[in-house]
Amino acid sequence: MRGLVPAGTRMLMLDGAPVPFDAEGNFIIAFDRDAPAAATLVATLANGETQTRTFGVTPGEWRIEHINASISAGVPSEEFQRRRAGELARIAAARARDNRSEGWRQGFIWPVKARISGVFGSQRIYRGTPGSYHSGLDLAGGAGTVYVAPADGVVTLAVDEPFTLEGRLLMIDHGMGLNSAFLHSERLLVKEGDVVRQGQPIGIIGATGRVTGPHLHWSMKWGPARIDPRPLLPTE
């Protein structure tokens, strides 16, 4: 959701968490897959008065598959746990950066025109026990296919040595807490600190990391919320 704060606002909060806004008062907010059914925005004005807006959050129609089998998860090796801790620390540090990008203002474009092979929010339930849900959008563009920046931004992470799960990972900050991550790349065409423009080639689809075949996994977050990229995209 995009919005405009009341004139004279000095602070904006969403359910108790601060929301940034620009000099003109523009802001953006988003909700993750399992967000509560209601949310409250509170704008605090310069004179100390507050204005409150409460609204409903409609749950998505997630693809759920029930499996008549027990969920199984092997115990990660010590080597995996050691590597993973460092990888997660780098991802968290990249997401914590604020580069004042203006990409969040734009209408996003598809990073690649390809068949959608996996949707955000889909989940398997194993005899009543939920597995982790799919946190992004999978685009089956084929190995060697170039993908582009869906909006302007700054590269906050560009992993040449593949991570255990994500493979060659690219992360872009679009500003105002909104960021994109692109997983499993064969090769990256940009480096950390680069300013990228919408439509600029940024990577090549591959099958690095934990993956069954070549595709582009595109995930997005606004602050701590994992979000579906599709509402930001044209329907054509």
BELMOJO-V820131 format. One record per helix or strand of 3 or more residues. SS is the DSSP state (alpha for helix, beta for strand). FROM is the first residue (numbers start at 0). TO is the last residue. Records with the same first field share a line. If there is no record, write none. Layout:
SS=FROM-TO, FROM-TO
//
This chain:
beta=1-3, 8-13, 25-27, 37-44, 49-55, 63-66, 114-117, 122-125, 136-139, 145-147, 152-157, 166-174, 177-187, 200-205, 214-221, 224-226
alpha=77-94, 102-104, 228-231
//
